[in-house]
Amino acid sequence: MKKIAFLSVLIFAASCGEVKQKQTVVSEPINVMSFNIRYDNPEDSLDNWEFRKERAATAILFYDVDVLGTQEVLHNQLGDLKQRLPEYEVVGVGREDGKEKGEYSALWYKRHRFDLLDSGSFWLSETPEIPGSKGWDGACERIASWAKLKDRTSGKDFFALNTHLDHVGVVARREGVSLILDRVSQLSGGLPVIVTGDFNSEPDSDVIRHVTDPANPKHLTDARLLAPVVYGPAWSFHDFGRIPYRNRSLIDYIFVGNGFKVLKYGVLAETENDSFLSDHAPVLVTVE
């Protein structure tokens, strides 16, 4: 009788939540890619987007990319990728009008894995909320698109941003990254951070040193420097292979902050029949 009474107490306690089992949080690595796809330029001949779009989309699928930052995406290219990547959602607007005109810095994520909590875009200029605004000495309108995402696997939230800095304006690049660091700090709310983009700046430039300066509390870290496994060349821009190998530069980056662990890093300089995926090699990292 005493045994039965004791069991009854245990069952009652469990039903009231007094006996709790420890729950394990499942963490699955996230594959992140930064990919300047090269705008749809008719003068590119056999390197034109028409001849690359299938391979570009297939590469994204093959590498099982979870979060993808793309640069130089015109609206027709956005449609081509949407058609070939139906399992992805996308955030971003055209940089010339805040709608569909001009290049997108489009940010993609797998719809079955992540929930979108918030998103937006801003211009790299003195008036970041005004669509189509050019910044400082920039040759073009430049934009950053961002998203707050919840990982359904772990239940954890994180912040992702994708951008493309100006290729001409020295001041525009310097001020652009300052604005990005400020906005990332404000918008992320302390969440783990991923920033992808074509920064048009080499690793030893003032621009990249500003992004990664540990003296700045808003700084981010180059994923390449944290990865225990690094694969591929030390360059990303090759102009469809036209730039001599020794003169090629690394200008595409993935930066992390606030707790992301980098497991591996690679620059995917692959070719098929001597044809590249783009004039830039995609950068791929796996984080946790």
Phi, psi and omega in degrees: 000319179296321179297317180297318180296319180296318177297321180298320179296317179297315180297318179296316180297317180296319181293336179269001177086011182278338175253110187244140175265144179288128181262138180263129177276123180275128178241120179248132181304152180244124176271124184239133179233140168248126190217106170279109189275355184071123182298157183287091184252115181302336182282358181280358176055234183287353173267004179300154181307324182305326183266355184246342192297323179294314181292323179298314179294319181295323178298318178300317179291317183298319181277005173052051184288130179267318178232128189229121173258120181243143179238158179065032184270110172281165188298322179293328177289324175301315178296319178299317181288321177301318180296324185266349180234062187294343181274004181249146166257160183223144177240136176147163179220162176293137189286342184277330182225001182074014179231265184237358185267133178088180184287144172263147161257072191284136180247123185248151176209152180289124185291330183279345183256327187239145171256135177277120180266325181194157179199168178177180177219153172214157183265144178276083184203178176290343179234073190297342181269355182266114180302137177081005182283135176268148183251132170053240181259022183294145178278335185226163168292139178230145189220155172233136176240141188222163178209143166261126185236147172252126177278115181294335181292311183261342185079007184261150179261153173208170185241133178231141178221144180229141184206175178212110181282161184293146182270351183244309189288113178293314178294321181298321178291315182295312180289328179298316180288329175298316178296318180298314180298320178297313182292320178300316179298317181290313189280330186284335179060032179085002179289159171305144190234139169234129174236124178246154175165165169266111185262358180047038183212139179277162186303329182267010180283161176299326183297308182289324177297326178292319179298320189258007183296111183295345177287342178268118181298344180265006187293159175240169183240137176294122183301330180301323184283344181261344189283130175287339177236121179238128185234145175094180184285169178268026177221162177229332181261127184223357179054054181056036176082002184283333180282130177307143188308314185289346182259001181286149187236153174267112180230359179252136190221158164231119178252151179228161177198165173060040167111354176291132174263129180267124182265324178198160185218140177209148169251121190263083185268044186278154177228160172227116184055043180068012178255131179274164175293328182196183173280352171244146171274134176297150174251132184232130173229155172244127182236166181216000000 
